[in-house]
C-alpha cells in the first residue's frame, strides 16, 4: 500500500465511522480487504460485525463526540461497552 492509499483509506474510514451505517462499514472493509489493507475477512456473524464497528467508532479520535455518544448508546442496548478489551482486575 502506498502512502496515498493509506490517506484515502483513513479518510474513507472516518466517513464510514461518522455514518453509523454497518452496511457501509461492511462495503468499506471488503473493498480494502480485497486491496490488501486487512489480512482477515469480516466474520459472518452480523452481531460480531456490529459490535466491532460500534466499538471502533467509539475509539477513533477523528469522530465527533455526538457520533460516539450514539455508538455508545447502541452498544449499551446490545449489552456491551465501548471498551475494546476487558480490563484485568
N, CA, C and O of each residue as an XYZ file, in Angstrom:
356
protein
N       0.838     -1.176      0.000
C       0.000      0.000      0.000
C       0.883      1.240      0.000
O       1.871      1.332      0.729
N       0.504      2.160     -0.818
C       1.250      3.418     -0.889
C       0.740      4.379      0.185
O      -0.325      4.172      0.765
N       1.510      5.422      0.435
C       1.069      6.458      1.388
C      -0.237      7.091      0.929
O      -1.097      7.416      1.748
N      -0.383      7.264     -0.383
C      -1.615      7.842     -0.928
C      -2.811      6.946     -0.600
O      -3.876      7.437     -0.224
N      -2.628      5.625     -0.745
C      -3.701      4.678     -0.415
C      -4.077      4.770      1.059
O      -5.255      4.708      1.411
N      -3.081      4.917      1.912
C      -3.348      4.991      3.356
C      -4.118      6.262      3.705
O      -5.009      6.235      4.554
N      -3.781      7.362      3.060
C      -4.508      8.622      3.282
C      -5.963      8.472      2.841
O      -6.877      8.904      3.543
N      -6.173      7.860      1.678
C      -7.534      7.637      1.171
C      -8.290      6.698      2.108
O      -9.455      6.940      2.423
N      -7.630      5.622      2.556
C      -8.242      4.658      3.469
C      -8.698      5.354      4.750
O      -9.825      5.148      5.201
N      -7.827      6.175      5.337
C      -8.153      6.859      6.596
C      -9.348      7.799      6.408
O     -10.249      7.835      7.246
N      -9.354      8.552      5.314
C     -10.460      9.475      5.035
C     -11.774      8.702      4.905
O     -12.790      9.100      5.475
N     -11.753      7.608      4.162
C     -12.957      6.790      3.989
C     -13.385      6.144      5.307
O     -14.578      6.036      5.588
N     -12.416      5.718      6.112
C     -12.726      5.118      7.411
C     -13.484      6.097      8.295
O     -14.485      5.734      8.913
N     -13.018      7.320      8.357
C     -13.676      8.333      9.194
C     -15.079      8.625      8.680
O     -16.006      8.762      9.478
N     -15.254      8.723      7.372
C     -16.585      8.964      6.804
C     -17.540      7.815      7.128
O     -18.701      8.044      7.466
N     -17.054      6.598      7.024
C     -17.878      5.428      7.350
C     -18.214      5.428      8.839
O     -19.338      5.106      9.225
N     -17.251      5.786      9.664
C     -17.490      5.828     11.110
C     -18.538      6.877     11.459
O     -19.406      6.633     12.297
N     -18.463      8.034     10.826
C     -19.429      9.112     11.099
C     -20.845      8.741     10.666
O     -21.816      9.268     11.208
N     -20.970      7.839      9.694
C     -22.289      7.483      9.172
C     -23.084      6.590     10.121
O     -24.313      6.557     10.050
N     -22.404      5.870     11.003
C     -23.029      4.872     11.874
C     -23.868      3.863     11.073
O     -24.918      3.409     11.528
N     -23.391      3.533      9.899
C     -24.079      2.596      8.997
C     -23.237      1.334      8.843
O     -22.202      1.346      8.177
N     -23.685      0.255      9.459
C     -22.944     -1.005      9.438
C     -22.782     -1.526      8.013
O     -21.752     -2.119      7.690
N     -23.767     -1.319      7.169
C     -23.678     -1.806      5.794
C     -22.595     -1.062      5.013
O     -21.899     -1.660      4.192
N     -22.452      0.236      5.266
C     -21.365      0.993      4.641
C     -20.011      0.493      5.151
O     -19.043      0.410      4.396
N     -19.962      0.161      6.447
C     -18.727     -0.382      7.016
C     -18.357     -1.706      6.349
O     -17.194     -1.930      6.013
N     -19.332     -2.569      6.160
C     -19.059     -3.857      5.508
C     -18.511     -3.646      4.097
O     -17.549     -4.304      3.700
N     -19.112     -2.740      3.350
C     -18.652     -2.459      1.987
C     -17.234     -1.876      2.017
O     -16.383     -2.260      1.215
N     -16.988     -0.949      2.945
C     -15.667     -0.347      3.095
C     -14.629     -1.416      3.420
O     -13.574     -1.475      2.789
N     -14.929     -2.256      4.400
C     -13.980     -3.286      4.837
C     -13.680     -4.246      3.690
O     -12.519     -4.563      3.430
N     -14.703     -4.697      3.019
C     -14.497     -5.644      1.919
C     -13.685     -5.017      0.782
O     -12.838     -5.682      0.185
N     -13.936     -3.758      0.487
C     -13.173     -3.048     -0.548
C     -11.685     -3.046     -0.200
O     -10.843     -3.359     -1.042
N     -11.371     -2.694      1.036
C      -9.974     -2.598      1.441
C      -9.366     -3.957      1.748
O      -8.148     -4.117      1.666
N     -10.190     -4.939      2.099
C      -9.690     -6.312      2.271
C      -9.169     -6.832      0.934
O      -8.097     -7.432      0.872
N      -9.923     -6.601     -0.122
C      -9.524     -7.030     -1.468
C      -8.215     -6.332     -1.875
O      -7.379     -6.928     -2.555
N      -8.043     -5.081     -1.462
C      -6.834     -4.327     -1.815
C      -5.637     -4.667     -0.925
O      -4.531     -4.182     -1.162
N      -5.852     -5.491      0.091
C      -4.745     -5.935      0.926
C      -4.515     -5.160      2.204
O      -3.502     -5.370      2.872
N      -5.433     -4.262      2.568
C      -5.256     -3.499      3.807
C      -5.481     -4.388      5.036
O      -4.850     -4.182      6.072
N      -6.358     -5.351      4.924
C      -6.669     -6.237      6.036
C      -6.285     -7.669      5.674
O      -6.393     -8.076      4.517
N      -5.837     -8.427      6.672
C      -5.454     -9.824      6.460
C      -6.605    -10.788      6.724
O      -6.573    -11.932      6.269
N      -7.601    -10.342      7.443
C      -8.679    -11.225      7.890
C     -10.012    -10.742      7.311
O     -10.339     -9.560      7.424
N     -10.781    -11.639      6.693
C     -12.098    -11.225      6.200
C     -13.045    -10.940      7.367
O     -12.809    -11.373      8.495
N     -14.111    -10.211      7.076
C     -15.124     -9.949      8.104
C     -15.750    -11.257      8.570
O     -15.900    -12.192      7.783
N     -16.115    -11.323      9.839
C     -16.837    -12.505     10.316
C     -18.201    -12.613      9.632
O     -18.710    -11.625      9.103
N     -18.775    -13.774      9.640
C     -20.095    -13.972      9.029
C     -21.223    -13.514      9.953
O     -22.306    -13.164      9.485
N     -20.977    -13.516     11.242
C     -21.987    -13.159     12.236
C     -22.193    -11.640     12.272
O     -21.271    -10.896     12.604
N     -23.393    -11.187     11.932
C     -23.695     -9.760     11.872
C     -23.513     -9.080     13.227
O     -23.055     -7.938     13.282
N     -23.862     -9.754     14.314
C     -23.714     -9.141     15.644
C     -22.239     -8.853     15.949
O     -21.913     -7.816     16.526
N     -21.361     -9.762     15.565
C     -19.928     -9.549     15.770
C     -19.453     -8.352     14.953
O     -18.663     -7.542     15.439
N     -19.928     -8.237     13.725
C     -19.571     -7.100     12.870
C     -20.073     -5.801     13.499
O     -19.340     -4.815     13.562
N     -21.313     -5.803     13.960
C     -21.883     -4.600     14.576
C     -21.093     -4.186     15.810
O     -20.750     -3.014     15.966
N     -20.804     -5.146     16.690
C     -20.038     -4.826     17.896
C     -18.667     -4.256     17.540
O     -18.231     -3.262     18.119
N     -18.002     -4.885     16.594
C     -16.688     -4.413     16.154
C     -16.778     -2.987     15.623
O     -15.970     -2.129     15.977
N     -17.757     -2.748     14.782
C     -17.926     -1.433     14.156
C     -18.198     -0.351     15.196
O     -17.519      0.675     15.204
N     -19.169     -0.560     16.065
C     -19.523      0.482     17.033
C     -18.395      0.720     18.041
O     -18.182      1.856     18.465
N     -17.676     -0.326     18.427
C     -16.523     -0.152     19.307
C     -15.430      0.654     18.604
O     -14.790      1.510     19.214
N     -15.224      0.373     17.326
C     -14.241      1.128     16.551
C     -14.618      2.606     16.518
O     -13.769      3.471     16.735
N     -15.896      2.897     16.245
C     -16.371      4.288     16.182
C     -16.064      5.008     17.495
O     -15.603      6.149     17.484
N     -16.315      4.353     18.610
C     -16.093      4.964     19.918
C     -14.617      5.249     20.202
O     -14.298      6.105     21.028
N     -13.732      4.547     19.533
C     -12.314      4.653     19.841
C     -11.478      5.365     18.783
O     -10.249      5.339     18.848
N     -12.123      5.997     17.817
C     -11.409      6.793     16.813
C     -11.362      8.250     17.255
O     -12.383      8.819     17.641
N     -10.191      8.846     17.201
C     -10.024     10.239     17.638
C     -10.739     11.237     16.730
O     -11.190     12.282     17.200
N     -10.846     10.931     15.442
C     -11.376     11.890     14.467
C     -12.895     11.870     14.327
O     -13.440     12.531     13.444
N     -13.573     11.134     15.172
C     -15.034     11.036     15.103
C     -15.638     12.007     16.122
O     -15.215     12.026     17.277
N     -16.616     12.809     15.711
C     -17.237     13.766     16.641
C     -17.877     13.078     17.850
O     -18.332     11.937     17.765
N     -17.901     13.781     18.951
C     -18.419     13.214     20.201
C     -19.893     12.809     20.081
O     -20.292     11.804     20.669
N     -20.706     13.558     19.342
C     -22.120     13.205     19.218
C     -22.296     11.859     18.504
O     -23.250     11.133     18.784
N     -21.390     11.524     17.591
C     -21.439     10.222     16.911
C     -21.018      9.127     17.888
O     -21.634      8.063     17.945
N     -19.963      9.399     18.655
C     -19.511      8.423     19.657
C     -20.601      8.163     20.696
O     -20.797      7.029     21.133
N     -21.298      9.213     21.081
C     -22.373      9.082     22.079
C     -23.470      8.151     21.554
O     -23.975      7.300     22.286
N     -23.826      8.319     20.300
C     -24.850      7.453     19.685
C     -24.342      6.003     19.596
O     -25.095      5.064     19.857
N     -23.081      5.828     19.233
C     -22.496      4.485     19.158
C     -22.481      3.828     20.542
O     -22.755      2.635     20.666
N     -22.160      4.609     21.580
C     -22.178      4.068     22.948
C     -23.582      3.611     23.334
O     -23.749      2.563     23.959
N     -24.587      4.398     22.961
C     -25.979      4.041     23.272
C     -26.365      2.740     22.556
O     -27.047      1.893     23.133
N     -25.935      2.584     21.320
C     -26.224      1.356     20.569
C     -25.544      0.176     21.245
O     -26.156     -0.877     21.421
N     -24.281      0.345     21.626
C     -23.557     -0.734     22.310
C     -24.234     -1.102     23.635
O     -24.359     -2.281     23.966
N     -24.663     -0.102     24.378
C     -25.341     -0.358     25.647
C     -26.622     -1.153     25.412
O     -26.924     -2.079     26.165
N     -27.375     -0.799     24.372
C     -28.604     -1.522     24.041
C     -28.299     -2.969     23.627
O     -29.137     -3.858     23.777
N     -27.094     -3.186     23.106
C     -26.678     -4.538     22.715
C     -26.066     -5.316     23.886
O     -25.695     -6.481     23.745
N     -25.969     -4.647     25.048
C     -25.399     -5.308     26.225
C     -23.881     -5.294     26.240
O     -23.256     -6.184     26.817
N     -23.279     -4.284     25.604
C     -21.824     -4.211     25.526
C     -21.358     -2.817     25.912
O     -22.168     -1.946     26.228
N     -20.048     -2.614     25.885
C     -19.460     -1.313     26.189
C     -18.535     -0.907     25.055
O     -18.316     -1.670     24.114
N     -17.994      0.301     25.151
C     -17.115      0.794     24.098
C     -15.695      0.255     24.216
O     -14.886      0.447     23.308
N     -15.385     -0.405     25.304
C     -14.029     -0.896     25.522
C     -13.704     -2.013     24.520
O     -14.530     -2.875     24.219
N     -12.476     -1.955     24.024
C     -12.025     -2.973     23.070
C     -11.664     -4.258     23.805
O     -12.041     -5.347     23.371
N     -10.948     -4.143     24.893
C     -10.529     -5.314     25.690
C     -11.013     -5.143     27.119
O     -11.154     -4.026     27.617
N     -11.260     -6.254     27.756
C     -11.621     -6.185     29.172
C     -10.396     -5.794     29.982
O      -9.278     -6.225     29.704
N     -10.632     -4.984     30.967
C      -9.545     -4.594     31.860
C      -9.308     -5.724     32.851
O     -10.252     -6.331     33.357
N      -8.040     -5.997     33.121
C      -7.704     -7.016     34.118
C      -7.967     -6.459     35.496
O      -7.669     -5.299     35.781
N      -8.525     -7.292     36.343
C      -8.847     -6.864     37.710
C      -7.725     -7.255     38.628
O      -7.788     -6.990     39.828
